[in-house]
Amino acid sequence: MTGPSLLDRLKRSRLVQALILYLGASWVVIEVAGELQDALELPSWVTPVAFVLLLVGLLVVLATAWVQSHPLVDAREAAGEVPESWEVGFGDLVGAIRRGRLPHLTWGRAVVGGVFALSLLFGFAGLFVLLRNRTAVGEPAALSAEEAGAGLAIVPFAVSGVDSVYREGLVTLLATTLDGAAGLRAVDSRTVLARWDAVAAGGDRPDLAAILNVAASVGARFALVGSAVATGGDVRLAGELYDVASGEKLGTARAEGPADSLMAVVDGLSLETARILLAQGGAGPELQHLSSLTTTSLDALVAYIEGERLYRRGDFDAALEAYERAIERDSSFALAHLRAYQSFGWIDVFDPARLPFQEASSAAAERLPARERALVAALVGVDADDPSAFEGAEQATRRYPDDPDLWNALGELQVHVGQRALRPYEEQREPLERAVELAPDFAPYLIHLTEYHLSSGDSAEAARLVERERELAPEAGFAARHAIAFELIHGDAAPSDAELTEAGLYLLPSTADLGRLDARETFLRATAPRFADRPEAEGIAQLLRVTVVNQGRIADALREFPKDAGLRVRAFDMGLLPADSLRSYDFADDPVAHAVASAMLGDWETYRGLLPAVERQLQRSAEEVPEAVARRVRALPRMIAALAAWKREGPAAGRPLMEEALLEVSDPAVEPAVWWLGQMHEESGDDAEALRHYRAIAHNDAFAALRAARIADRLGQPELARRYYRELLAAWEDADPEFQPWIEEARGWLERLRG
């Protein structure tokens, strides 16, 4: 008897239909696996493993279709010899396996097997996630700004019958007092207000859906939507708490009291809000009372909130006046002292009148919330040129990733203390950009970022930031100065000397780069006459000399400043002058430069004889400046002693002394100290540490950039070497003939890389 043909078997099996159905089901499984992987953060291997299982399942489906198409299957099913087509038959299945036989393939068994395999896959993936994310019993999981459950967003209140200042002011107050309540952190008020401005630009209050979208955009799990209504002499506050993801209202907090006791009313609303949050399963420290963090004076509070508005626009003079009014009404108002201190820093960082605000902020730090304490520590670290402040600032940004003030403070540390802390110039960018990203309408955060892009960024980004500053703070001095800097660096028509002089010394950071030395020289030459009779005159002259030298124009510098002992010592240190040029030079008016030259030449008898004169000169200089600066001046002899120890006994003797001096000396001495430390490490054979030192000053020191390029090449870091060699070629476009070997070195290296 002849069996059915292959074609008949294929028709009977309905293989094409089975294949189409299976491929459709497989597509659904792959899509579901991808969605679950994203939503539940399943491991990356889930989708590939699901694909492999589906390929195996395809073979099972094809085999099942072939078996089920056999003409004897129907008869054997009717006789009970094999399970029916959709029967699983666990008993027969187990028995066949025990006898070592291949179980009869049925559609029921194929479906159950596929479901079982996929269940195991997703079960193991879920177990993996649980084990990966588990925390100790009683400890909350760490939160980040990106997680949906990260925090509580307080949006501007609807107001009726009360001053409109409360609309945004209550956001700041409630964010301060609710931070940490019920185990959640309050999303920083500046971050919330920046997002709010984008949806409320037309003036009308957004609907609830739009409000919850604002909260979602800042990574909040909950949103507090409130109102403030005046009733006679009282103020009534109400806040509705919402789950951001579902839109469900979780409860309403209410508080009422006299308008002149607003702090107590806010405390009451905060406490009721915390109770609602705790009912959602949160746990955390007890709620702090707002009065212990800010002020009990309504007048002081109103002045402070007005100051916040002005500070946000970059109007630092007016903001300082508002904060001072707040302090007059409540001298213990810690947050007002902190903001006044920040405002003064933008107006005149060298003004001694700023110090009382710093002292008051530091003294009141224990009464401030944790994030404000961290902010004070970072800002004091900026003023103190303290590299140890970096650790606390970086920890604070990890703990409060949505706080733009902390990110900006970390950027301030990079800008002002980066060289002393041996941080590369380019590390300024990330914290400054993060602050602007969180609060794009907060004008103060744009200042240093604009300067960074003016000096080292592309012209398009610099132009965008300058224009943004004009939009946010058209009356602010920094916006005008940066516009002048842009014209000087990138513009077709150079600004006039009068414009450059008007911009003042605040223009210097915008030209702090090897690629901007020509612009810096133009600015300094236009500005120097204005400061001829002021204490800044010597500093400007020194910057001009350094700028000319960094362009490789040593001959020009020596002709223009023939009596500059420091310039001659610098040129010798760079290998550009012979030793005899120092031995024959008359250092009569500069014992400090003479002592440094003697140490470099190994003339120890002269060196020892100069030390009393060095001490007298530095003591006179220290008596003419504030104590904070005097301490830096008096540290200079230790730096000179470290140089002498290195030249006399080797790098191992000089290095620890120079590292101690680096933490103490004044700003103009930081670059030489870092330069010498880089040489000591290079002389000791520690290229990695030498590169770290050279990179800290390479953005505006051509000779450090040359050393950095060479070491980066030796260490196999071609992109870093390429960057520094390119900057050197830009800086040395008009260099003296003595620089030609170095220029050819840079060109040759770049040609080799291209080849």
SELUM-134961 format. One record per atom (N, C-alpha, C): x negated, y, z negated. Coordinates in steps of 0.1 Angstrom, whole numbers, plus 5000, padded with zeros to 4 digits. Atoms other than C-alpha are relative to their C-alpha. Layout:
! SELUM-134961
XYZ;...
END
This chain:
! SELUM-134961
499149885000;500050005000;499150125000;500849884999;498650335010;500550114991;499649895009;498650624984;500350135008;499749874994;499750984991;498750065006;501149934994;497451195013;499650114991;500649885007;495251474999;501050125001;499149894998;497651725014;501349994991;498850025008;500651564997;499750024985;500349985014;498851554964;499950154996;500149855002;498051934967;501350064999;498749945000;501652014975;500749964987;499350055012;502951804946;499550074988;500649945012;500451964921;500450144999;499749865000;501652314930;498750084995;501349945005;497952414925;499950155002;500149854998;498252754941;500850084990;499249935010;501152854918;499350004987;500750015013;499252724888;498950094999;501249915000;496152914898;500450144998;499649865001;498053244903;500550034986;499649985014;499753204869;498950014990;501150005010;496553124851;499150135002;500849884998;494653414867;500750124994;499249895006;497453654857;499950004985;500150015015;497353524821;498650034995;501449975003;493553544821;499750155000;500249855000;493653914831;500650064988;499449945013;496053984802;499149984988;500950035011;493753804778;498850094999;501249924999;490653994790;500450154996;499649865003;492554334787;500350014985;499750005014;493854244752;498750004992;501350015007;490354144741;499250135000;500649874999;488954474753;500650104991;499349915009;491554674735;499749974985;500250035014;491154484703;498550024996;501449975003;487354514705;499850144997;500149855002;487654894707;500750044987;499149955012;490454934681;499549944987;500450075013;489054684655;498550004998;501550005000;485354744663;499549854999;500550135000;484954374670;498649995007;501450014994;481454254680;500050005015;500049984985;480354314716;500049865007;500050134993;480153934723;501449955002;498750055000;483953894720;500549985015;499550014987;484853974756;499349915009;500750104992;482053784773;500349854996;499750135004;482853474752;501449965004;498750034995;486553504760;500049975015;500150034986;485553514797;499549865003;500550144999;483553194793;501149904997;498950095003;486453024776;501149995011;499050004989;488753124804;499549925012;500550084989;486452974830;500149854997;499850145004;486452644810;501549965002;498650024999;490252674808;500449985014;499750024986;490352714846;499849865005;500350144997;488752374850;501049914994;499050085006;491152224826;501450015007;498749984993;494152374844;500049935014;500150074987;492852244878;500149854998;500050155003;492251894863;501449964996;498650045004;495751894847;500950005012;499150004988;497451994879;499749885009;500350124991;495651714898;500549874994;499450125007;496551454871;501549995001;498550005000;500151564870;500649985014;499550024986;500451534908;500049855004;500150144996;499751164908;501449935000;498750054999;502750964920;500449904989;499750105010;502450704892;500350074986;499849935013;502650974864;501449994996;498650005004;506450994865;500449864994;499650145004;506850614862;499449974986;500750035013;504250594833;500750084989;499349925010;506050884815;501349934996;498650065003;509450704819;499849884992;500250135008;507850384805;499450034987;500649965013;506350574775;498549974999;501550035001;502750484785;499250124998;500749875002;501650854786;501050104996;499149895004;503051174771;500650065012;499349934989;505551374792;499250135003;500849884994;504251684812;499850114989;500149895009;504951934784;499849964986;500250065013;504351704755;498650014995;501450005005;501351744732;499649864995;500350145005;501551404715;498849994992;501350005008;499051454687;499649864996;500450145003;499151084677;499349935011;500750064988;498350964712;498750075003;501249924997;495751244716;498949954991;501150045009;493851144684;499649855002;500350144997;494150774692;499149985012;500950014988;492650814727;498650044996;501449955004;489751014712;499349894992;500650105008;489150744686;499549885008;500450114992;489050474713;499050035010;501049954991;486550684732;500550025014;499449984987;488950734761;500350155002;499649864997;489651064779;501550014999;498549995002;493151184767;500750045014;499249974988;495851204794;500350155000;499849864999;496051564806;501450045003;498649944998;499451744802;499950154998;499949855001;500552104805;500150044985;499949965014;501452114768;498650004993;501350015006;497951994758;499150115005;500849894994;496352254781;500350134993;499649875007;498352544766;499550004986;500450005014;497752434730;498550014999;501449995000;494052384737;499550145002;500449864997;493752734752;500350094988;499649925012;495652894723;499049984989;500950045011;493452704698;498650075002;501449954997;490152814715;500050154998;500049855001;491153184717;500250044985;499749975014;492453174681;498749994992;501350025007;489053044669;499150125004;500949894996;487253314689;500450134993;499749885007;489253604675;500049994985;500150025015;489353454640;498550024996;501449985004;485553434639;499550145002;500449864998;485253784653;500550094988;499549935011;487553914626;499249984987;500850035012;485553734599;498750075000;501249934998;482453884613;500150154996;499849865003;483854234610;500250024985;499849995015;484954174574;498749994993;501350025007;481554044564;499150125002;500949884996;479754334582;500450124992;499649875006;481854604566;500449994985;499550015014;482454464531;499250094991;500749925010;481554684502;500249944986;500050065013;480954604465;501450034994;498749985006;484054564444;500150134992;499849885007;485454894432;499350125007;500749894993;483255094457;500750045013;499449964987;484855294485;499049995011;500850004988;483555244520;499550145003;500549874996;481355524533;500950065011;499249934990;483255784554;499150085009;500749914991;482155974584;501050095007;499149904994;483556264604;500849935012;499450064988;484456034633;501149904996;499050105004;486555784612;501450074998;498649945002;490355844612;500350024986;499749985014;490455804575;499150094992;501149925006;487756054568;500450104990;499749895010;489556334550;501450065002;498749925001;492256594544;499750135007;500149874993;492756884567;501150094995;499049905004;494457194553;500150115011;499849914989;495957404581;500550144995;499649875004;496757784579;501549994996;498650005006;499957844558;500950105008;499049914995;503158004571;500250104988;499949915011;503558324551;501350095002;498949925000;506558534542;500050094988;500049905011;506558854521;498750014992;501449985006;502858814511;499050045011;501049954991;499758954526;499649895010;500350104990;498858774559;498649944997;501350055003;495358734545;500049864994;499850135006;496758424526;500149895010;499850104990;497458254559;498749915001;501350074999;493758154563;499449984986;500750005013;492658234528;500449874992;499650125007;494657944513;499349885005;500750124994;492957704537;498649994993;501350005006;489557804522;500149964985;499850035014;490857794486;500349854997;499650145002;492557454489;499049905004;501150094996;489757294508;498950004989;501050005010;487457404480;500449914988;499650075013;489557264451;500449865003;499650144997;490756944469;498949925005;501150084995;487356834481;499649904989;500350105010;486756504464;501249944993;498850055007;490356464451;500549875007;499550134996;491756114454;499049925009;501050084992;488455984469;499950055014;500149944986;488856204501;499250134999;500649874999;486856494513;500950095008;499249914992;488556804525;499150045012;500749964988;487556884561;499650154998;500449865002;485557214560;500950095007;499049904995;487857514564;499650065013;500449934988;485657674591;500249915013;499750104989;485957354613;501550005003;498550014997;489757344609;500450135006;499549874994;490157724616;499550015014;500449994986;488057694648;500949925009;499150074992;490357424661;501450065000;498749935001;493457614649;500150125010;500049884991;492457924668;500349965015;499850044986;492457724700;501549975004;498650044998;496157614696;500950114996;499249895004;497457934680;499650135006;500649884994;495858174704;501250105004;498949914996;499258314715;500750084989;499449935012;500258424680;501149924994;498950085005;503158184676;499549884992;500450115007;502957914650;500349875008;499850124992;502457574667;501049914993;499150105006;504957294662;499349894992;500650105009;504357004639;499149915008;500850094992;503056774667;498650075003;501249944997;500457034676;499150024988;500849995013;499457094640;499349874997;500650135003;498856724635;498949965010;501150024990;496756714667;498850084995;501249935006;494556984651;499349924989;500550085011;494156764620;499349885006;500650124994;493356464642;498750035007;501249964993;490756654662;498850024991;501249985009;488656714631;499849884991;500350125007;488756354620;500749984987;499350015013;491356384592;501049895000;499050105002;493556114579;501350064996;498849945006;495956344561;500050155004;499949854997;497156704569;501050064989;499249935009;498556954544;500550125007;499349894993;501057194561;500850084990;499449935011;502157464538;500650145003;499449874998;503957794533;499850084987;500249915012;503558094509;501150105002;498949904999;506658304501;500050084987;499949915012;506958604478;501450014996;498749995006;509958614455;499950104988;500249905011;509958934434;498550024997;501449995004;506758944415;499349875000;500650135000;506158574420;499649965014;500450064987;504558364448;500349854999;499650145000;505958024457;499249935011;500750084990;503657774475;500649865001;499550144997;504857454491;499149945011;500850074991;502757204509;500549865003;499550134996;503956904529;498849925005;501150094997;501456614532;500449905010;499750094989;501456414564;498949905003;500950104995;499856094576;499850045015;500249944987;498156224608;500349905011;499850104989;498255894628;501449975002;498650044998;501955814622;500950125001;499249885001;503256164616;501049994989;499150025011;505056034585;499750114989;500249915012;505656294557;499949914988;500350085012;504256144525;500550064988;499549945012;505556404501;499850155001;500049855000;505956774492;499450044986;500549955012;503856954466;500550154999;499549865003;505157284450;499450064988;500549935012;503857544427;500550145001;499549865000;505157884416;499550074988;500449925012;503958164394;499850155004;500249864997;503058534392;499050025010;500949974989;501358684422;498650034995;501349965005;498558814400;499349894993;500750125005;497758464388;500049895010;500050084988;497358314422;499149874998;500950125002;494458084410;500749894993;499250115007;496757904386;501049945009;499050054991;499357864412;499449905010;500750084991;496857724437;499549874993;500450125008;495557484409;501249914999;498850085001;499157364405;500349935013;499750064987;499657304442;499049895003;501150104998;496257124443;500349874992;499850125009;497156894414;501249925006;498950074994;500556804430;499649925013;500550064988;498856734463;499149884997;500950115004;496256514446;500849884995;499150115004;499056314430;500649925011;499450064988;500656244464;498949915006;501150074994;497256144477;499649874993;500350125008;496555904448;501149895002;498950104998;499955734455;499749935013;500350074988;498555644489;498949894998;501050105003;495955424472;498650064999;501349945002;493155674469;499550004986;500549995013;490855694440;498750095000;501249915000;488255954430;499950074987;500249935012;486956194404;501250104997;498949915004;489356424385;499950135008;499949884993;490456734403;499450124993;500649885006;488357044396;501050125001;499149884999;490257364387;499350115008;500549904991;489857634413;499450124992;500549885008;489357904386;498649984996;501450025004;486057734376;499150015011;500850004988;484857744412;499950145006;500049874993;485858094424;500250114990;499749885008;487558374405;501449994994;498749985006;490558454383;500650145004;499549874997;490858804398;500550005014;499449994986;493258854427;499350105008;500749894992;491559174438;498649945005;501250064996;488258984439;500249905011;499750104990;489858704459;500350075013;499649934987;491358944485;498850065007;501349954995;487959114489;499249895006;500850114995;486258784493;500549955014;499450054988;488658664520;499850095011;500349904989;488258984539;498549995004;501450024997;484458934537;499849885009;500150124991;484958584552;500450035014;499649964986;486758734582;499050085007;501049914994;484058994588;498749925002;501250084998;481258744583;500249915012;499750094989;482858514608;499850075013;500249924988;482758794634;498650055002;501449954999;479058864627;499950144996;500149865004;479859204612;499449994985;500650035013;477359154583;500050114991;500049895009;477159504570;501450024993;498749995005;480959524566;500349884991;499850115008;481059174552;499350014987;500749985013;478459254526;500750104991;499349905008;480459554515;501349934993;498850075006;483559324510;499649914989;500450105010;481659064491;499550084987;500449915011;480159344469;501250054992;498849965007;483659464461;500649884992;499650115008;484559114451;499249984988;500950025012;481559094428;500250114990;499749895009;482459434413;501249964991;498850045007;485859294403;499849874991;500250125008;484458964390;498549965002;501550024998;480658944385;499649864999;500350145001;480858574379;500549925012;499450064988;482358504413;498949945009;501250064994;479758254425;500049995015;499950014985;481058204461;499750145006;500349874995;480958584466;498550035000;501449985001;477358604454;499349925012;500650084989;476458324479;500250065013;499849944987;478058494509;499350135001;500749884999;476558824500;498549985003;501450044998;473158664498;499849965015;500150034986;473758514533;500050125009;499849884992;474958844547;498750085000;501349925001;471859024534;498949945008;501150064992;469658774551;500050035014;499849964986;471058864585;499750155002;500249854999;470759244577;498550034999;501449985002;467259254563;499549904989;500450115009;465658944549;498950054990;501149955009;462759154534;500450104990;499549905009;464959394515;500049944985;500050055014;464259344477;501450004994;498749995006;467959434470;500749865003;499450134998;468759084483;499849904989;500450105011;467058904454;501049984989;499050035010;469758964428;501149915004;499050104995;472258784450;499549865000;500650135000;469858494454;500049954986;500150045014;469258484417;501449964994;498650035005;473058504409;500549875006;499650124993;473758224435;499449884993;500750115006;471158004420;500549974985;499650015014;472258074384;501449944999;498750055000;475857994393;500249875007;499950124992;475057684413;500749894993;499450115007;476257444386;501650025000;498549985000;479757604388;500649995014;499550024986;479957554426;500249865003;499850144995;481257244444;498749955005;501250074996;478656994455;499550055013;500549954987;478457114491;499550144999;500549875001;478057474481;498750004992;501350015007;475257374456;498949965010;501050054990;473557194485;499750125010;500349884991;473957514507;499150104993;500849915007;472457734480;498549955000;501450065000;469457494477;499350025013;500649984987;468857504514;499650145003;500349864997;469057884517;498950054991;501149965009;466757934487;498749935005;501150064994;464457684504;499550085012;500549924988;464357904535;499350124994;500749885005;463458214514;498749964994;501250045007;460858014494;499049935010;500950084990;459357854526;499649874994;500350135007;459757524508;500449885008;499750124992;459457214529;500849894993;499250115007;460956994502;501550025001;498549974999;464357164508;500649925012;499550084988;464656954541;500749884995;499450135004;465456634522;501450024995;498749975005;468356784503;501050045011;499149954989;469756964534;500449885009;499750124991;469556644555;501049914993;499050085007;471356444528;501350065000;498749935000;474056714526;500749995013;499350014987;474756704563;500549855003;499550144999;475056324561;501349984991;498950015009;477456354532;501250085004;499049914996;479456644546;499850035015;500349984986;479156594584;500950105007;499249914993;481956834592;499850154995;500249875006;480457134573;499050085009;500949934991;478957374599;499050094992;500949925007;477457594572;498749924996;501150085004;475257304560;499149975013;500750024988;474257224596;499250125004;500749884997;473357584602;498850034990;501149995010;471357594570;498849915003;501150094995;469357294582;499350065012;500649944989;468757474614;499250124996;500849895006;467557784594;498749954994;501350065005;465057564576;499149965012;500850044988;463857434610;499350135006;500549884994;463457794623;499050064991;500949925009;461757944592;499049924993;500950085008;460057654575;499449885008;500350114992;459557414604;498549985002;501450014998;455857484610;499349954987;500650045013;454957454573;500449854997;499650145002;456957124572;499649905011;500550094988;455256994604;501149955008;498950044992;458556984623;499850065014;500149944987;458357014661;501150105003;499149894997;460057324675;501349965005;498850044994;462557134695;501049944990;499050055010;464156984663;500950104995;499049905003;465857314658;501349985007;498850004991;468257244685;501249924995;498950095004;470356954671;500850064989;499249945011;471457114638;500750135004;499449874996;472157454654;501249975010;499050044991;474157294682;501249944993;498950065007;476157084657;500850104993;499249895007;477157394637;500950075010;499249934990;478357564669;501149915005;499050094995;480157254680;501249994990;499050015010;482057234647;500850134998;499449875001;482857604646;499650105011;500549924988;482457754681;500350154999;499749865001;484058084671;499450074988;500649955011;481858144641;498750075005;501149934993;479458414654;498649984994;501450015005;476558374629;499349875004;500650134996;475958014640;499450015014;500649994986;475158134676;498650075000;501249924999;472258354666;498749935003;501350074998;469358114663;500149915012;499950084988;470757884690;499850085012;500249914989;470858174714;498550035002;501449984999;467258254705;499249885005;500650124996;466257894710;500049995015;499850024986;467657884745;499450125008;500749894993;466258234754;498549965002;501550024999;462758114746;499749875007;500550124995;462757754757;501149935009;498950064992;466157674774;500150055014;499849954987;467357724809;500850135000;499349875000;468658064820;501549995000;498650025000;472157934826;500649994986;499550025014;472657814790;499750134992;500349875007;470958134777;501150105003;499049904996;473358344797;501449974994;498750035006;476358154785;500150044985;499949975014;475458194749;500050154997;500049855002;474658564752;501450065003;498749964997;478058614768;501049964989;499150045011;479758414741;499850094988;500249915011;478158634715;500750135002;499349874996;479458944733;501549994997;498650025002;482958794732;500449994986;499650015014;482958704696;499750124991;500549895009;480958994681;499550115009;500549904991;480759274706;499350124993;500649895007;479759524679;498849964992;501150055008;477159304662;498750035006;501349974995;473559394665;499349895008;500750114994;472359054674;500549985015;499550014986;474659034705;499250105009;500749904992;473059354718;498549975002;501550034999;469459244710;499849885010;500250114992;469958914727;500350035015;499849954986;471359084758;498850065006;501349934996;468159294760;499049895002;501050114998;466058974755;500249935013;499750074987;467858804784;499550085012;500549924989;467159094807;498550005001;501550005000;463459094796;499549875005;500550134997;463058724801;500549955014;499450064988;465458634829;500650105010;499349904992;466858964843;499150045012;500749944988;465959124877;499450134996;500549865004;465559474861;499649994986;500550015014;463359484830;500650114992;499449905008;464859674801;498950114997;500949895002;463360014793;499349994986;500750005012;460860074765;500950044988;499049965010;463660254746;500949894995;499250115003;465859954748;499349894992;500850105008;463059724736;499750044986;500349945014;462259954707;501249994992;498850005008;465859974697;500449854996;499850145004;466059594697;499349964987;500850025012;463359594670;499449864999;500750125002;461459304656;500849875000;499250124999;464459074657;500049945013;500150064987;463659024693;498949895001;501150095000;460558824684;500349855002;499750154999;462158474680;500549975015;499550024986;463658514716;498849985009;501250024991;460058514730;499049914994;500950095007;458558244708;499749885008;500250124992;457358004735;498850045010;501249984991;454257954757;500550065014;499449954988;456558024787;500550145000;499549865001;457558364774;499050104995;501149915006;454158514765;500050135007;500049874992;454358774793;501150094995;498949925006;457758884779;499750054986;500449965013;456458894744;499050115000;500949904999;453559104754;500650145004;499249884996;455859354772;500750064988;499249965011;458059374741;499150064989;500949955011;455159424716;499350135004;500749874996;453459694737;501050114999;499049895000;456759884739;500450034985;499549995013;457559834702;498950064990;501149975009;454059894686;500050154996;500149865004;454160284687;501150044990;498949965009;457460294668;499649964986;500450055013;455860104639;498650054996;501449965002;452460284640;499750044986;500349955013;452860444606;500849914989;499250085010;454760154589;499249874997;500850125005;453459844570;500049895011;500050114990;454559624600;499050025011;500949974989;451959784622;498949905002;501150104999;449159544614;500549875005;499450134996;451459244619;500350005015;499749994986;452559374653;498749995008;501250004993;448959434664;499449865000;500550135000;447959084653;500849915009;499250084991;450858924672;499650035015;500449964987;449759124703;498749935004;501250064997;446258994700;500149855003;499850154998;447358634696;500749975013;499350024987;449758674726;499050015012;500949994989;446958794748;499049885001;500950115001;444558524736;500749875006;499350124996;447258254742;500249995015;499950004986;447458364778;498749985007;501350034995;443758284782;499250125004;500749874996;442658654785;499250044988;500949965011;439958654759;499250125003;500849884997;437858914777;500950134998;499149885002;440859154778;500250034985;499849985014;441459094741;498850064993;501249945006;437859164731;499750145004;500249864996;437759484751;501050094993;499049925006;441059604737;499950014985;500150005015;440359514701;498549964996;501550045002;436459524698;499749994985;500350015014;436559564660;500949904992;499150105007;438959284653;499249874997;500850115004;436959034633;500749875001;499250125000;439758784631;500149945014;500050044986;439958774669;498749935004;501350064996;436258694673;499949864993;500050135007;436558414647;500849905007;499050084993;439558274665;499449955013;500650044987;437658274699;498949904998;501150095003;434658104683;500649864997;499450135005;436957834667;500649935012;499550074988;438457764702;498949965009;501150044991;434957714717;499850105011;500149904990;435158034737;498950104999;501149915003;432358224721;498849924994;501150075007;428858114711;499850044986;500249975014;427758104675;499250134998;500849885002;425358394680;500950125000;499149885000;428358624687;500650024986;499649985014;429458564651;498950044991;501249975008;425958584636;499750155001;500449864998;425358924651;501150104998;498849915002;428859064644;500050074987;500049935013;429259334617;501449984994;498850035007;431959204593;500250104988;500149925013;431459494568;501450034995;498749965004;435159584567;501049894998;499150125001;436559234566;499349884993;500750115007;435059004539;500749875002;499350134998;437858744545;499649935013;500450064987;437058694582;498549964999;501550035001;433258704573;499849874993;500150135008;433758424547;500449885009;499650114991;435658214573;498949975010;501050024990;432958274599;498849934994;501250065007;430158184574;500349854998;499750145002;431957854566;499949935013;500050064987;432357774603;498549985004;501450014996;428657844608;499149924991;500850075009;427457654578;499150094992;500949915007;425857964563;500550014985;499450015013;426557874527;499650104990;500549895009;424458134510;500850135002;499149884997;426358414528;501449974995;498650035004;429658234521;500250024985;499949985015;429058214483;499950144996;500249865004;427958574482;501350085003;498849934996;431258684499;501249984991;498850045007;433658514476;500550114990;499549905009;433858794449;500750115008;499349894992;434659054477;501349955006;498850054995;437258824492;501150004989;499150005012;438958794457;500550144998;499649865003;438959174453;500950055011;499249954989;440359244488;501449944999;498750075000;443158984484;500850054988;499349955012;444059114449;500650145003;499449864997;444459474462;501249985010;498950034991;446659334490;501249954992;498950055007;448759144465;500750104991;499449905008;449359454444;500950095008;499249914991;450959634474;501349935005;498950074995;453659374480;500849944989;499250075010;456559204461;499349874995;500750115007;455558924437;500249875009;499850124992;457058654460;499049995011;501049994989;454758774488;498649994994;501350005007;451858834464;499549864997;500450145003;451858474454;499449935012;500550064988;451358374490;498650055003;501349934997;448458624494;498949944991;501050055010;446658494463;499649865003;500350144996;446758144478;499049995011;500950014989;444558234507;498549954996;501450065003;441158164489;500049854999;500050155000;442257804484;499949955014;500150054986;442657774522;498650025005;501449984996;439257924528;499149894994;500850105007;437757684502;500249865007;499750124993;439457394520;499249995013;500849994988;437857504553;498549974997;501450025004;434457524536;499749854996;500250145004;434857174521;500049915012;500050084988;435657034555;498750015008;501249984992;432757194572;498749954993;501250045008;430357104544;499949854998;500050145005;431456754534;500949915009;499350094991;433756624562;501550014997;498549995000;437556594568;500649944987;499550075012;438156364538;500050104988;500149915011;437056644514;500950125003;499249884998;438856934531;501549985002;498650024997;442156774540;501050014988;499049985011;443856744506;500150144995;500049865004;442757094497;500850095010;499349924990;444157234530;501549964999;498650045001;447457034526;500750084988;499449925012;447957204491;500150155004;500049864997;447057544505;501250035010;498949984990;449557504534;501350024994;498749985007;452457484509;500150144993;500049885008;451357814493;499750135008;500449884994;449858054518;501150075007;499049924993;451758334536;500249965014;499750054986;453358284570;498950025010;501049994990;450558434591;498849904999;501050105002;448158174576;500449865002;499550144998;450357874583;499449945012;500550064988;449357824619;498549974999;501450045001;445557834612;499949874991;500150125009;446057584583;500549885007;499650124993;448057344605;499049975011;501050034990;445557384633;498849934995;501250065006;442657304610;500349854995;499650145005;444557004595;500049905012;500050084988;445156874631;498649965004;501350034996;441456894638;499449904990;500650095010;440556714605;500549865003;499450144997;442956424614;499449955013;500550054988;441656404649;498549964998;501450045003;438056404636;499949874993;499950135008;439056114613;500549895008;499550104991;440455924643;501449974998;498650025002;444055954632;500850085010;499449924989;445556064665;501550034998;498649985002;449156014655;500350124990;499849895009;448856244625;499550135006;500449884993;446856494645;501050055009;499049964991;449556504671;501250064993;498949955008;452156564644;499750154996;500449865004;450256874633;500050095012;500149914989;449557014667;501450035006;498749984995;453156964678;500850114992;499349915009;454357174648;499750155004;500349864996;452657484663;499850025015;500450004986;452257394700;500950095008;499049924991;455357594712;499550145002;500549864998;453457924707;498550014997;501550005002;449757814703;499549925012;500550074988;448157724737;499049904997;501150095003;445157554721;500549884993;499350115006;447357334699;500749925011;499350084990;449357244730;499149925009;501050084992;446257144749;499649874992;500450125008;445156914720;501249905000;498850095000;448756774718;500149935013;499950064987;448756704755;499049885002;501150104999;445456514754;500449884991;499750115009;446556304724;501249925004;498850074995;449956234738;499749905011;500450094989;448256094769;499349884994;500750125005;445955874748;500949914993;499150095008;448855744727;501149945009;499050064991;450855654758;501450075000;498849925000;453455934756;500050105012;500249914988;453356074792;501050125001;499049904999;456556274790;499650124991;500549895009;455156474760;498850075006;501249944994;451856524777;500450085012;499549934988;453656634809;500550144996;499349885005;455656894789;498950104996;501049905004;452557054773;499150045011;500849954989;450457054804;500750105009;499249914992;453257224823;500050144993;500049885007;453557484796;498750085000;501349945000;449857544796;499750075014;500249944986;449857604834;500850135001;499249885000;452657864829;499350114992;500649905009;450758034800;498750065006;501449964995;447358044818;500050045014;499949964986;448558174851;498950115004;501049894998;446158484847;498849984991;501150025010;443558324825;498650035005;501449974997;439858404824;499449885007;500750114993;437458194845;499649884990;500450105010;436358014813;501149894998;498950095002;439757844812;500249915012;499750084988;439557694847;499849854998;500150155002;438257354835;501349944993;498850055007;441257324812;501250005010;498949994990;443657444840;499949885010;500250114990;442157184864;500349874993;499650125008;442556924836;501549985001;498650015000;446256994834;500649975014;499550034986;446757004872;499749865004;500550134997;444756684876;500949894994;499150095007;446856504850;501349995006;498650004994;450156604865;499949945014;500150064987;448856504900;499949854999;500150145002;447856164887;501349934996;498750065004;451256104871;500949995012;499250014988;452956194904;499549895009;500650104991;450555964923;500349864996;
END
